[in-house]
């Protein structure tokens, strides 16, 4: 987790409460009255818990501006970021892993954004995050359906290739090798210049193997082997361009 993360802060509210901040009393939501609140992305040092608290305060203010769906989205996103911390070995007392109630909240918030604001330009990313939330909550079928919606309604989205790869992974886990292979093939057909290409090619070969389509399986594995050999040859070529002392150093790992 980065020490500095973008947090929505209540700019107008903080401005109006500036004199209070320098006095003896602490500002409260009640002290801010009904003043309009404007949210802006401002980098400040804060934990996820503090960030979520700031967004909740904004939602509690009753503001119905265009910033509201963004605040809803950020609460849900931060919940997912908290879930990723244990995997990276970064758990702290202030950043616990995602609890069932938090997973459900993220899912409900994403669903609300999609339902209440269906024309938002970034709803493809909301669907992507919703699918992740379902997966983290142990609901692979709902995640699969959400990814399918993303692929269907946002075919030009930057998330499509990863969505297809994730679909393939879920379907493979469910032993639906036919549909899994179709999902992997959608990634492979886009060309080798994406980060999911080789893994999709590899898993596509396994799908064909599971379906007893051995020729297709062999073709996929051979295509992957060709790429690996090309990398090896390129590495050797680069090694040969080094001076002899540097080649020896590189070979010994020094």
Long-range contacts (C-beta under 8 A, 24 or more apart in sequence): 1-48, 1-81, 1-85, 1-88, 1-90, 1-95, 3-45, 4-43, 4-44, 4-45, 5-43, 5-46, 5-48, 5-51, 6-41, 6-42, 6-43, 7-41, 7-42, 7-43, 7-44, 7-46, 7-50, 7-51, 7-54, 8-39, 8-40, 8-41, 8-42, 8-51, 8-54, 8-55, 8-58, 8-67, 8-70, 8-71, 8-74, 9-39, 9-40, 9-42, 9-44, 9-54, 10-37, 10-38, 10-39, 10-54, 10-57, 10-58, 10-61, 11-37, 11-38, 11-39, 11-40, 11-42, 12-36, 12-37, 12-38, 13-37, 13-61, 29-57, 29-60, 29-61, 32-61, 36-63, 36-65, 37-61, 37-63, 37-65, 37-67, 38-65, 38-67, 39-65, 39-67, 39-70, 39-71, 47-92, 47-94, 47-95, 48-78, 48-81, 48-82, 48-94, 48-95, 49-94, 49-95, 51-78, 52-78, 52-79, 69-113, 69-116, 69-117, 69-120, 72-109, 72-112, 72-113, 73-109, 73-110, 73-113, 73-126, 73-129, 75-105, 75-106, 75-109, 76-105, 76-106, 76-107, 76-109, 76-110, 76-129, 76-133, 77-106, 77-129, 79-103, 79-105, 79-106, 79-133, 80-106, 80-129, 80-132, 80-133, 80-136, 83-136, 98-136, 100-137, 103-133, 103-136, 103-137, 104-137, 106-133, 107-133, 107-134, 107-137, 123-154, 124-150, 124-153, 124-154, 124-157, 124-158, 124-159, 125-157, 125-159, 127-153, 127-154, 127-159, 128-157, 128-159, 128-162, 128-163, 131-163, 131-166, 135-166, 135-170, 140-170, 140-173, 140-174, 143-170, 144-170, 144-171, 151-186, 161-186, 161-187, 161-190, 161-194, 161-196, 162-196, 164-196, 164-200, 165-196, 165-199, 165-200, 168-200, 168-203, 169-203, 172-203, 172-206, 172-207, 175-210, 177-207, 177-210, 177-211, 178-207, 178-211, 180-207, 181-207, 181-208, 181-211, 192-227, 198-224, 198-227, 201-227
